[in-house]
Amino acid sequence: MLFRSKLVLIGDEISKYTYLRRAVHRYQLHNYVRFLGYLPQETLAVLYRSAAVFVFPSLYEGFGLPPLEAMANGTPVVTSNVSSLPEVVGDAALLVDPMDPDGIADAIARILGDPALRADLVRRGHARAQAFSWERSAARTHQIYMDVLGAARG
């Protein structure tokens, strides 16, 4: 199955990978691939909501905020099965080996080709994203500090 969607590559670091741009031109894919670099949060939110799927095959993440942002905006997610990402996304995303291009492509095709799977991932993604908030994080951090202070006094 061949999809005629655009691939949009976003991020500060994208300019470091000049071989990607060369490959896009060599295979005449410039009508299907866009390199956008850094984008402000408001623009990212619009792109998340417009995307058919958000793909995040990261090799290392401290936390994994981009997949949660995509889920909060109603976009199904394909992300890595390594680092913190499986814990962050739970069962609300398709997990892939970030070093397996065929596995990544298969996961994308599954979401694009299966409306029921797509709807289920959107529903689970919304629920998963709601489990995380700055307020909840601050409250939990405060509680941990209070527990440590209580133990230190005891």
CORKA-V587721 format. One record per residue. N is the residue number from 1. SS is DSSP state (~ for helix, > for strand, _ for the rest). PHI is phi in degrees with one decimal (none if undefined). Layout:
<<N | SS | PHI> <N | SS | PHI>>
This chain:
<<1 | _ | none> <2 | _ | -110.5> <3 | _ | -102.8> <4 | _ | -105.2> <5 | _ | -89.7> <6 | _ | -94.5> <7 | > | -99.6> <8 | > | -113.5> <9 | > | -104.4> <10 | > | -124.9> <11 | _ | 140.2> <12 | ~ | -57.8> <13 | ~ | -81.0> <14 | ~ | -59.8> <15 | ~ | -67.9> <16 | ~ | -72.5> <17 | _ | -105.2> <18 | ~ | -63.3> <19 | ~ | -63.2> <20 | ~ | -65.1> <21 | ~ | -62.0> <22 | ~ | -62.9> <23 | ~ | -65.1> <24 | ~ | -60.5> <25 | ~ | -73.0> <26 | ~ | -60.3> <27 | _ | -96.2> <28 | _ | 52.0> <29 | _ | -103.7> <30 | _ | -61.5> <31 | _ | -77.8> <32 | _ | -114.8> <33 | > | -124.7> <34 | > | -125.7> <35 | > | -109.4> <36 | > | -108.1> <37 | > | 66.3> <38 | _ | -70.5> <39 | _ | -135.2> <40 | _ | -67.4> <41 | ~ | -54.6> <42 | ~ | -63.3> <43 | ~ | -69.7> <44 | ~ | -59.6> <45 | ~ | -60.0> <46 | ~ | -64.3> <47 | ~ | -66.4> <48 | ~ | -56.1> <49 | ~ | -66.2> <50 | ~ | -88.6> <51 | _ | -78.3> <52 | _ | -77.7> <53 | _ | -157.9> <54 | > | -108.4> <55 | > | -113.9> <56 | > | -136.2> <57 | _ | -85.7> <58 | _ | -72.9> <59 | _ | -87.4> <60 | _ | -149.4> <61 | _ | -139.7> <62 | _ | -71.2> <63 | _ | -133.2> <64 | _ | 108.8> <65 | ~ | -65.7> <66 | ~ | -55.6> <67 | ~ | -61.9> <68 | ~ | -65.0> <69 | ~ | -62.2> <70 | ~ | -62.0> <71 | ~ | -60.9> <72 | ~ | -61.9> <73 | _ | -94.0> <74 | _ | 82.5> <75 | _ | -108.8> <76 | _ | -67.0> <77 | > | -122.3> <78 | > | -115.2> <79 | > | -144.8> <80 | > | -69.6> <81 | _ | -94.4> <82 | _ | -125.8> <83 | _ | 64.7> <84 | _ | -82.8> <85 | ~ | -62.2> <86 | ~ | -59.2> <87 | ~ | -68.4> <88 | ~ | -68.2> <89 | ~ | -85.6> <90 | _ | 58.1> <91 | _ | -97.2> <92 | _ | -98.1> <93 | _ | -148.3> <94 | > | -88.3> <95 | > | -98.3> <96 | > | -136.0> <97 | _ | -73.0> <98 | _ | -66.5> <99 | _ | -100.1> <100 | _ | -115.3> <101 | ~ | -57.6> <102 | ~ | -66.1> <103 | ~ | -64.3> <104 | ~ | -65.1> <105 | ~ | -61.7> <106 | ~ | -62.9> <107 | ~ | -64.3> <108 | ~ | -62.0> <109 | ~ | -63.0> <110 | ~ | -60.4> <111 | ~ | -66.7> <112 | ~ | -68.1> <113 | ~ | -98.3> <114 | _ | -129.1> <115 | ~ | -57.7> <116 | ~ | -67.8> <117 | ~ | -62.8> <118 | ~ | -56.6> <119 | ~ | -62.8> <120 | ~ | -65.6> <121 | ~ | -65.7> <122 | ~ | -63.2> <123 | ~ | -61.9> <124 | ~ | -66.0> <125 | ~ | -64.1> <126 | ~ | -58.5> <127 | ~ | -62.6> <128 | ~ | -65.3> <129 | ~ | -62.8> <130 | ~ | -69.2> <131 | _ | -71.9> <132 | _ | -116.0> <133 | _ | -155.3> <134 | ~ | -64.7> <135 | ~ | -63.6> <136 | ~ | -64.4> <137 | ~ | -64.3> <138 | ~ | -64.4> <139 | ~ | -63.0> <140 | ~ | -66.8> <141 | ~ | -61.7> <142 | ~ | -58.9> <143 | ~ | -63.0> <144 | ~ | -63.5> <145 | ~ | -59.6> <146 | ~ | -65.4> <147 | ~ | -63.2> <148 | ~ | -65.8> <149 | ~ | -62.5> <150 | ~ | -64.2> <151 | ~ | -67.7> <152 | ~ | -68.7> <153 | ~ | -78.2> <154 | _ | -74.6>>
